[in-house]
Amino acid sequence: NKQTNPEQKHPRLYLEVCSHSEDPCLPLHTSIALFLLSYCECKSFKVFLVCTKPGSPQTFKSQLPESLEVCDIELEALPPLVRGCRLPAVLDETGTLCRAGLAVVLRHIINTTTEADPGRNDVSALLGFKKTCLKACAEVSRWTRLCEIGIPSAVEELLNNPTVQYLQLPLAILTLEQRLAEPVKVHNDDKIRRQKLKQQKQKESNESSEGQGKADAESQPRQSVQACDGLELRAALAKLSVDSVPSAATRETSEIRKVKTTDLPPLEHVFAEGLYFTLTDVVLLPCIHQYLGSIQAHAVGVLYRLPHLLRWYSRVQEVPGVLRAAKACGITFFIPSLSSPPGPAIEDIPASQLEHEHQEMTTQLPFVGGPRPTMTKLQENGIEAVFAPHPCPAWTLPWDHLPEAINPTEGKMSNIRAVRKRQQLNNLVAMVTELARPGNTVVDFCSGTGHVGIVLAHALPDCQVILIENKEESLVRAQGRSAELGLENIGFIQANLDYFTGQFHIGVALHACGIATDMVMEHCIQAGAAFVISPCCYGFIQNANKFSFPRRFEHMILCRFADQTAVQLPPERRLIGKQCMGLVDLDRSWAAEAHGYSVQVMTMEPESCSPKNNMLMGRPAQKSELEVGVRQVEAPGHN
């Protein structure tokens, strides 16, 4: 059913509210979203408070900015797209595009603010260098996961669980403290680092001439967290038009200019991601404020373990607009007192655990030799790539009779590539058409600009099709193509996979890169849904938050060689690449079969439609009686 609401004139922002205790407080994700709205002075959204647990939203009035239009809504009254997502979520004016998840929603608030007022450079700067701040999804980025999930969850657990020991620092907090202690690199930082070197030399010269001793230097670390932070802070505040960096016209001395870049002094953190105030600081501020307030009340000695976090907390309060936004949200900042003695001993987290949590994505070991030793070893153990026969190799959509907007000729796609894309779509649509029944919900994961999902919505008018993609530009283009076709059985969700919680019957993904294939398969298995997936980018497979390889056999050495299937490579090499692809997907099929699935790995027809031409079809045990290929599939519109 078409979800467009003619009375919906503004995008709607849905935020969770609930009472965790006798003293009601907003969930941190909600507090963060409200704080950003206040900071941006954004009035473009109609805000709905969604009660997910007992408690009246009216009890939160003091924490709600007066400038916002706020309404209450019951969980059961949420629009279907929003109901299938974790909050916070934004539903656009058409009611067909939902943006879900903290980072996605916050980035959308920033973009909406700057579109309404292009002069808000302070708001656009929140997205950071190249506008990538918190853009990487939490499933693969440890930094996004720490800020978006780890720290809010750790703080809420501390606040809501009375059994938590305040003397044990949460791992997420310690990880952030360690990150803030590291030197940072920013774009084009050479000039700032040379100015820092110049200041250091001037300071050394002044100290020497004034006869200042070692005692002064040793006492410096004990200064207040409000003390002057030097060049880094001045550079950071200059970007916010608060102060000015030393004049660029002042040319460094020859001695300074000749110093190698590698020998220049490192820059210290001013804000969470480096020198500049970004969306990350907005996310962390309500969390760290509540954490420090709780520690200040129960275990002030813990603060001695967090010097960099305390300095960051003080610096953030100097940013223009922060105090105003905090006041609107009922947040009263404070300066933590360090005058008290350390108090009881603090429980340490093993260094190995902290180091593991802090590391970025695990780097793969270097490849030595080729894939043959691994393939031979697997063969000796009876493990070989086996491909099921394609059930309908000649099946094709009636492309000549379909509306132009359905053809994959968007953008600068060449005719040759468009032909191959149509062939790929023939394969996936044939398999989904075999699986689908009237009333089913089909989800196109990693949908891009909607090549698969739009064809499915047109071919299966009795099914609801949902496109999920975390790149806003791609999804907006897909929405435009859908509107041109007048499709009413289609919806769009901009979110990472973890934020989609709706029920569905079939999951499909064309060329899901690296572990995205594994993530889609896991989502389908959790929902008990069938799947049709074409994997891609085997070389990008690596250990991540949810996945640890190998599963059943050592296939990591094969992943790089599985990508060597390009048409320009020698035939023998392409054959080895195809075998490696088959072995990796065999391991994937076994993982699904362990959950009661019936899985087939087959090759798309014709094989030339893509160097990555594997296709996995799986269905839960309760649907295994519907054998793939029992009947030939007829194309919509064919007699």
N, C-alpha and C positions, 0 to 999 in steps of 0.2 A: 504494500500500500504506500501511496505517496505520502511523505512525511511533511511536506511543505505546509506551514501554518501562515495564512495570509495576514494574521494579526501580529505576527512576530516581526517587529520592525527593527529590533536591535539584537545583536548576538547575546546569548544567554550563558551566564557563567554559573555553574553548579558547584557549590562548596559543601563539604561535609561538616556537620555539627553534631556533637554528642557530649554527654556528661560522663566523664570517667570517675568522678568522685563527688563529694558533697559540694566542692568548690568547682563549678563548671568552668571549663576552659576550651577554647577552640583547638581542634587538632592542628599540629604544626603546619601541615601542608596548607590548611585554610588560612592560618595566620600569615604565612609567607605570601600567599596570593593577595590577601587584603593589604599587606604592607606594600607590595609592589604597586597595587592600584593607587594607594595613597601617595607613594613616592612619585609616580608618573602623573598624578592628578587626572587619571583617566576616568571618564564618565560614559564611555561608549557601551558598557555592558549593563544588562539588567541582571542582578545577582540573586540567585536562589539558594537558600540554605536548606540542605537536605538532612533531615533527622534520620540517622542510621542506628541510633540507640536512644533509649528513653531520655527525655530532657527537652525542655522548651527552648527554641532559638531565642526567645525574648530575653533569656537570662544572659545573653552575650552582647546586649546592646552597647555596653561600654567599650567593647572591643571592635565595634563596627563603625567605620568612617561615616560621618553624617552626610557626606556628599553623595553616597551611593544609594541607588534605588534597590532596596532589599526586600525580598518576599520569601515566604516559607513554602515548602513543597514536600509532600509525602513521598517516600521511596517508591511506592507503587504508582505514583502519578508521573514519574519521570518518562520522557520520550524514550522509545525503544532503543535508539542508538546510544543514548546516555546511560540507560539502564544496563547496557552490556559492557560498560567501561568502569574502571576505577576512577574515583574523583580525585582531584578536581577535573572538570571537563567544561568545554565551551561548545555550544551548538550554534551554528551560524544562522543567518536570517532565513535561509531556505529550509532549515530543518533537516537537511540531508548530509551535512558535513559536521562531524563531531571531532573536536581536538581533545585528547585525554592524556593525563599524566602531568606531573608537576612541571617538568622542564618545558614540555611542549606548550602548555597553557601559559606559562610565564613569558616565553619567547613571543607567543601570539599577542599577549597584552602589550609588550614593548612595540611590536610591529604595528599594532592597531593605533597606539598612541602617536607614533611618528608619522603614520599615514594621515591622521587627523591634524597633526601639528608638525610639519616638517622641520620647524625651527628648534624642536626639542633635541638638541645635540647631546645634552646630558643623558637623555633616555636612550637614544640610539647607541651611545658609547657603552651602555650596559652589556651589549652583545659582544664586546671585545674585538680583538684583532680579527679581521675577515669575518666578523659576525658568527663566530663558531662557539661562543661560550655555552657550555652544556648542550651542545648540539649532538654529540655522539651519544648513542643510546646506552642506558645503564647495563644492558646485557653484556656489552663488550668493553665498556670503558669503566675502569675502576674508579676514576676520579668522579665521573658523573654519578656512579652508584654510591660513592661515599657521600656526596653532597645531597643527592636527591633522595636517597633511601637510608644509607647507613647512619648518618648523624641524626636526622629527625627521628628515626626508629630508636636509636640509643637514648636520646633525651626523653622521648615519651615513655620509654620503659622505666627510666629512672623516676620520672614524675608520677607515673601511674601505679608502680609496683612498690608497695611499702616495705617489701622484704629486701629490696636492693641495698647493698652496702655502699654508702656514699664514699667510703675510702678506697673503693676500687674504681680506677678511672676506666671508662668504657674504651674499648679498642678503637672505635671510630674517632673518639676525641683525641686519643694519643696519636693516631695516624695523622690527623689534621695538624696537631702540634708539631709533629716531625716534619710535615710538609712545609709549614710556615718557617721552620728553622733553616731550610735549604736556600742556597743562592738561586736567583732566578735569571732567566733570559727573556728579554723582550725584543720586539722588532726594532732594529736599528739602534741598539743600546750602546754602541761603541762610543758615541759622543758623551753620553751620561757617565759612562765608566771612566772616560778620560778626565772629565770634570771632577769625578770623585777622587781620582788619583791626584789631581792638582790640589784639591782641598786637603787630602791627607798629608801631602808634602808641606803645604803651608802650615798645617797644624803642628807637624813635627818640628818645623822650623820655629814656630812661635813658642812651643813648649821648651825647646832647647834654649832659646834666648831668655825666657823668663825663669829658667831654672826649675821648672816643675819636675817633681820627682815621681818615682814609681808608685808612691802611695795614691797620688791623684788618679793614675791610670787604673789602679786596682779598685778604686772606689766607684769608678764610672758605671759598672754594671748594676750597681745598687740604686741608680737614679730612678725616679718615679716613671711609671709607664707613660706619663703625660709629657715626659721630657722631649726636647727637640730631637727629631729622628734624622736630621741631615738631608742630604741631597735627594735621596729616594722619595721622601715624603714631599719635598717641595716640587719634585717633578710630577708626582702623582696628583697633587692638588692643583698644579698648573693646568692639567688637562680638564679640571673641573672649574677653571677660571677663578681660583681662590688666591693663588700666589703665582709667582713667576719663576721660571727656571733661569739660572744665570744666562745672561745675554749670549746669543749665538755669535754675535760679532766679536766677542772676546776670543782671540786666537790663542790656542795653547802654545806654550813654549816649545822650542825644538826638542827639548828633553822629553816632554810629555808625548809629543807627536811620534817620536821614534820608538816608543814602547810597543811591543807586540801585543796584539789583541788578547792572546792567551795569557799574557802577564798582567793584564789590567785587573784591578780589584773587582770581585763579584758584587752584584747588586743584591740587597736584602729585600725580603718581602715587605711591602707596605700593606697590600690587601691580599686576598686569598689566592689570586692567580698571578700575582706579581706586583707591578707598580700601580696598576690602575683599578679603580672601583668598577666592578662588573656585576652581572646578574648572580654570580656565585656568592658574592658578599651579601646580596639581598636574601638569598636562600638561607645562608648560614646565620644571619643576624638574629632573627627571632629564636632560632634554636639555641645558639650560644648564650643569648640573653637569659633565656629561661634556665639553661643549665648552670650558668654562673650564679644566678640568683638563688638557685636551690643549694648549690655548694656553699655560697656565702652564709646561708642560714644554718646548714647542718655540718659542714666539714671544711672550714675556711683553710685548713692546712693543705688541702689538696691544691689550692691555687698556686703554691710554690712550684708545682710540677708543670705549670702551664704559662711560662713567662711570655712566649710568643703569642699565644692566644689572647692573653690579657692586653698585650700591646696592640694587637689587631682590633680588639673590642673597643679600645679607646680611640684608635685612629678612625674607625668607621663613624664614630659620633661627630667627627669634624667635617664630614662630607655634607655639603649644602643639600638641604631637603630631607635628610635622614631624621633630624629631630622633629621636623614638622610632620613627617609621615608617622613617626613613632607616637607622637601625641595623638594623632587622629585615630590610631589603633589601640590606644590605652596602654602603650608601652612606656614605662618610666626607666630611663637608663640610670646607671650608677657607676661609680668608679670603685672597683673591688679594692678592699683594704688589705694590705699586706703587713700591717703592723702587728698582727697576732703571731704567736709562735707557731711553728709548723704543726704541732699537735701530734696525734697518734701516727704510727707508721702507716704508709700507704702501700696497698697490695700491688705488686708489680705484675705486669703481663710479660710472659717470656719474650725475650728479644727476637727470637726466631719467628714467633707468631706475628709480632708487629712488623718485622721486615717483610714477611710474606704478604701481609695485607697491604703494605705500602707500595710494593712493586707494581709496576704497570704490567700489561699483558705479558704472559710468559713467552720468552723468546725461544724459538725453536732451535734445537741443536743443529749445527751445520751438517749438510748432507755429505756423506762420504760414499763414493762409488755410485753405481746405478741401482735400479730396482730389481735386477735379475736375482741376486742372492735371496732377497726377501720373497720374491715370487716363487722361486724354486723350493724354498723351505715350506711355504704354504702349500704348494702342490704336493710335496712329499707327505703332508699331513691331510691330504684329501680336500684342500680348500682351493677352489678355482672359481673364477667369475663365470656365472651362468646367466644367460639372458633368455627370458621367456619370449615366445613368439608373439608378435604384435597381433592383437585380435582383429583389427580392421585397418590394414596398411593403406588401403586405397580411399579411406573415408575423407571427405573434404566438405567444408562449408560452401554454400553457393555464393562465393565471393562476388560474382558478377551481378547478383541480384540483391546484394545487401546495401544498406545506406552507406554513403561515402564516409561518414564519420566513424564507421566501424572499422574501415580499412586501416591497417597500421602504417599510415604514410605521414604521420605527424612530423613536424620539424624538418630536419634535413636528411631524413632517412632515404637512402638511395633505392632505386627500383629493385636491384638485386637483393638488398637487405630486406625490403618489404616483402618480396616473394618468400624468402626464408622465414620471416616472422609469421606469415600466413600459414606456412607449413607447420611451424611449431604450434600455432594455435589450433590447427586441425587436430593434432595429436591430443592436446590437453582437453579440448572441448569434447572430442569423441569419448574420452574416458569419463569425464564428468557427466556427460549426457547418459552414459551407461549406468552410472551410479545414482543419479538424481531421481527423486520422486516429487510429485506435486506437493507444495507446502514446505519443501526443504529449504534450509538456509545454507548458502554456499559462500565461503569466505575466500577471497583472493588475497593471500598474504604477500607482502613485499610487492604491491600491485603496480608501482611505478605510475605511468600515465594511463593505466587502465586497459591495456591491450587485451588481457585475458578476461577481466571482470566485466567489461562492457559487452564483449561478445557473448559471454555467458548470460548476462541479463537479457540480452536480445533473444538468445536462443532458448532460454528457459523462462518464459514469462510467468509460469506458475510457481517459480522459486524466488526467494529473496536473496539478493547478492550483495555482499558487503566487501568493499575494498579497504584494505588496511595498509598504510604506507607512512613512514616517518618523515618523508621529505615533503614539505608543504607545497612547493612549486609543482611537483609531479601530480599531487592529489588534486590541486586546484585545476590543472589542465584536464585531468580525468573527469572532474565534475562538470567542466564546460562542455566536453564532448558528450557526456550523458544528457545534459540539458538540451543540447542541439538535437539529440535523438528522441527526446521526450520520454525517456525511460522512467517508469514509476516504481520499479521493483529493485531499486539500487540505493545503497547508502555508502557513505565514505567516512572513514575514521583515520585521523592522523594521530598515531600513537605507536609506541614500542609494543611489542607483542605482549609483554607482561601486563599491560594496562587493559587489554581486551579480555573480558571475562564472560562474554555472552555465549549462549548455547548455539551450536551449529552442527550440521550434518556432514558437510564435505569441506575439506580444506584443499586449496590448490595454490601452487606457486610455480612460476616459470622463471628458471635460472636464479634461484635463491642462492646468494653468494656465500661460500664458506660454511660456517656453522649456522647461517640463517636456515639452511635446509634442516639441520638437526633441531633448531628451535621450533620451526613450523611442525615438524613431525611430533615433537614432544607436546605441542599445544593440541594437536589433533588427537593424540593418544589420551591426554587428560580429559578431553571432551568426549571421548568415545566416537570420534568422527572418522570417516574414511578420508583418504588423502590421495592426491595426484600431484607429484612434485618432480620438477626437472632441476637437478642440482647444477651448480656452477662454481667456478673458482675454488677447486679442490685444494690448491696451494695455500689458501687462506685459512684452512682448517687448523685450529689451534685450541689448546686448553683455555677455557673461559670460565665465567662465573658458574655456569650450570653444567658444563660438560667437561669430562676428563677422558682423554683418549690414551690408549686404545680401549675398545669395549671388549670384543671377543678375541681379536688377534691384532698384532702389531701392524697397523696400516699407515701410520704417520709418515714412514719413509716413502710410501707410495703416493702421497698426496701431491707432491711437487710434480712427479712424473705424470700424474693423471691429467695435469693441465697441458701436457705436450701432445695435443691432438689437432693443432692448427693445420689447415690444408696445405700450407707451404712446406711443412716438414716432410721428410722421407716417409714412405708408406710403412716401413718396418717400425720406425719410431712412433708413428701414429697408432699402430696396432698395439704396441706396448702401452701407450697412453690409455687406449681404450680398455685394455685388460686391467690397468691400475684403477681406472674409474669404476669398473665392474666390481673389483675387490673392495674398494671403499664403500660402495653402495650395498654390497653384500653384507658388510658389517652393520650398516644402517638397517638393512632389512631384518637381520637377526635381532637387533635391539627392539624393533617393533614387534617381531614375532614373540619375544619374551613377554609381551603384554597381551598376547592372545590374538594378534593380528595375522591375517593372511596377506603376504606381500609378494609382489612380482616386480622384478627389475627387467625392463625391456628397452629397446632402442627405438627412438622416434623414427618415423618414416616420412620422407626418405632420409637416410643417414646424413646426407649432405645439408640438411636444414640447419645444422649447427655442429661445431666441433664438440660441444657439450650436449650430446644427444641422448643421454640416459634419461629414463623416466621411471619413477617408482610409484606403483599403485598399491595402496593398502586399504584393507577394510577390517573392521572389528570382527571378532569371532561370530557374533550374533548375525552378521550379514554375510558370512562366508558362503552361504548357499547360493548367493547371486554370483556365480562364477563369471569372471571377466571373459568376454569373448564368446559366450554361449550363443548370443545372437549378434548379427551384423547391425551396427548402428546406422540409422538413416539420418542424413543431414536435414536440418530444418528447411522446409521449402521444396525438398525433393519428392518426386512421386514414386 
